[in-house]
Amino acid sequence: MKKRLLPLMLLMMAVIFISSCSNHGTKIELKDGELFYTSNVTEDDANKLGKWLEENYFVQNKDASVQLEKEGDVFQAKFVVRDDVNLDDENVVAYANMLLEGVKTVFPDSKVEIHLCDDKLETQKVVK
């Protein structure tokens, strides 16, 4: 009986551990940052955004994390923002609008939202 219980307990612990880990999607390591994309996004779309990020975003924001998600027909580009950044500051809003216009060039025929997120990729502010 004890021999059967140990594998079962190990399996249960592994399931609990795996389910407690946050999953931001498939990770693409880029030159100066990382991009995650969820199952609603194609690898091709993720690579397109990754190229734009390397050329335009990661140049100034080294080691940044971005997630690309798609809800319905809307691409959601989620950018991690430091805790000490005031998301209502006009400069932050202006920067988010610049990101929005940039990401729209990657997906010109689609709706796009910019999500400013905490370090767990939880949305704090949305710019449409």
C-alpha positions as CSV (number, residue, x, y, z in Angstrom):
1,M,0.0,0.0,0.0
2,K,2.8,2.4,0.9
3,K,4.6,1.7,-2.4
4,R,1.5,2.8,-4.3
5,L,0.9,5.9,-2.2
6,L,4.3,7.5,-2.9
7,P,4.0,7.7,-6.7
8,L,0.4,9.0,-6.3
9,M,1.6,11.7,-3.8
10,L,4.5,12.7,-6.1
11,L,2.1,13.0,-9.0
12,M,-0.3,15.1,-7.0
13,M,2.5,17.4,-5.9
14,A,3.7,17.8,-9.5
15,V,0.2,18.7,-10.7
16,I,-0.2,21.3,-7.9
17,F,3.3,22.7,-8.7
18,I,2.6,23.0,-12.4
19,S,-0.9,24.5,-12.0
20,S,0.5,27.1,-9.5
21,C,3.1,28.3,-12.0
22,S,1.9,31.2,-14.1
23,N,2.0,30.5,-17.8
24,H,2.5,33.6,-20.0
25,G,2.5,31.5,-23.2
26,T,5.3,30.4,-25.5
27,K,8.5,32.3,-25.0
28,I,10.6,33.8,-27.7
29,E,14.0,35.0,-26.6
30,L,14.9,38.2,-28.5
31,K,18.1,40.1,-28.6
32,D,17.4,42.4,-25.7
33,G,14.2,41.1,-24.2
34,E,11.5,38.4,-24.3
35,L,8.2,38.0,-26.0
36,F,5.5,35.6,-24.8
37,Y,2.6,34.7,-27.0
38,T,-0.6,32.8,-26.1
39,S,-2.3,30.0,-27.9
40,N,-4.7,32.4,-29.7
41,V,-1.7,34.0,-31.5
42,T,0.2,32.3,-34.4
43,E,3.9,31.9,-34.3
44,D,4.1,34.0,-37.5
45,D,2.3,36.9,-35.8
46,A,4.5,36.7,-32.7
47,N,7.6,36.7,-34.9
48,K,6.4,39.8,-36.7
49,L,5.9,41.6,-33.4
50,G,9.2,40.3,-32.2
51,K,11.0,41.8,-35.2
52,W,9.3,45.2,-34.6
53,L,10.2,45.1,-30.9
54,E,13.9,44.4,-31.6
55,E,14.1,47.3,-34.0
56,N,12.0,49.8,-32.1
57,Y,11.3,48.9,-28.4
58,F,14.1,46.8,-27.0
59,V,16.7,49.4,-28.2
60,Q,15.6,51.6,-25.3
61,N,14.0,49.0,-23.0
62,K,16.6,46.3,-22.4
63,D,15.5,43.1,-20.7
64,A,11.8,44.0,-21.1
65,S,9.0,41.5,-21.2
66,V,6.1,41.7,-23.6
67,Q,3.2,39.4,-24.2
68,L,1.1,39.1,-27.3
69,E,-2.4,37.9,-26.8
70,K,-5.5,37.8,-29.0
71,E,-9.0,38.1,-27.7
72,G,-11.5,37.7,-30.6
73,D,-10.2,39.9,-33.4
74,V,-8.2,42.2,-31.1
75,F,-4.4,41.9,-30.6
76,Q,-3.4,42.8,-27.1
77,A,0.3,43.8,-26.8
78,K,1.1,43.7,-23.0
79,F,4.1,45.7,-21.8
80,V,5.5,45.3,-18.3
81,V,5.8,48.7,-16.6
82,R,7.8,49.3,-13.4
83,D,5.9,49.7,-10.2
84,D,7.0,53.3,-9.6
85,V,5.6,54.5,-13.0
86,N,2.5,56.7,-12.7
87,L,0.2,55.3,-15.4
88,D,-1.9,58.5,-15.5
89,D,1.1,60.7,-16.3
90,E,0.7,62.4,-19.6
91,N,4.1,61.3,-20.8
92,V,3.3,57.6,-20.1
93,V,0.0,57.9,-21.9
94,A,1.8,59.6,-24.8
95,Y,4.4,56.8,-24.9
96,A,1.6,54.1,-24.8
97,N,0.0,55.9,-27.7
98,M,3.3,55.8,-29.6
99,L,3.5,52.0,-28.9
100,L,-0.1,51.6,-30.1
101,E,0.7,53.3,-33.4
102,G,3.9,51.2,-33.8
103,V,2.2,47.9,-33.1
104,K,-0.6,48.9,-35.5
105,T,2.0,48.9,-38.3
106,V,2.7,45.3,-37.5
107,F,-1.0,44.3,-37.7
108,P,-2.4,47.0,-40.0
109,D,-5.7,45.2,-40.8
110,S,-6.5,44.3,-37.1
111,K,-7.7,46.0,-34.0
112,V,-4.9,46.6,-31.5
113,E,-4.7,47.4,-27.8
114,I,-1.7,48.3,-25.6
115,H,-1.9,47.0,-22.1
116,L,0.4,48.4,-19.5
117,C,1.0,45.7,-16.9
118,D,2.6,44.8,-13.7
119,D,5.4,42.2,-13.5
120,K,2.9,39.4,-13.5
121,L,1.5,40.7,-16.8
122,E,-1.7,41.7,-15.1
123,T,-3.3,44.7,-17.0
124,Q,-3.2,48.0,-15.1
125,K,-4.2,50.3,-18.0
126,V,-5.4,49.8,-21.5
127,V,-4.8,52.2,-24.4
128,K,-7.0,51.7,-27.6
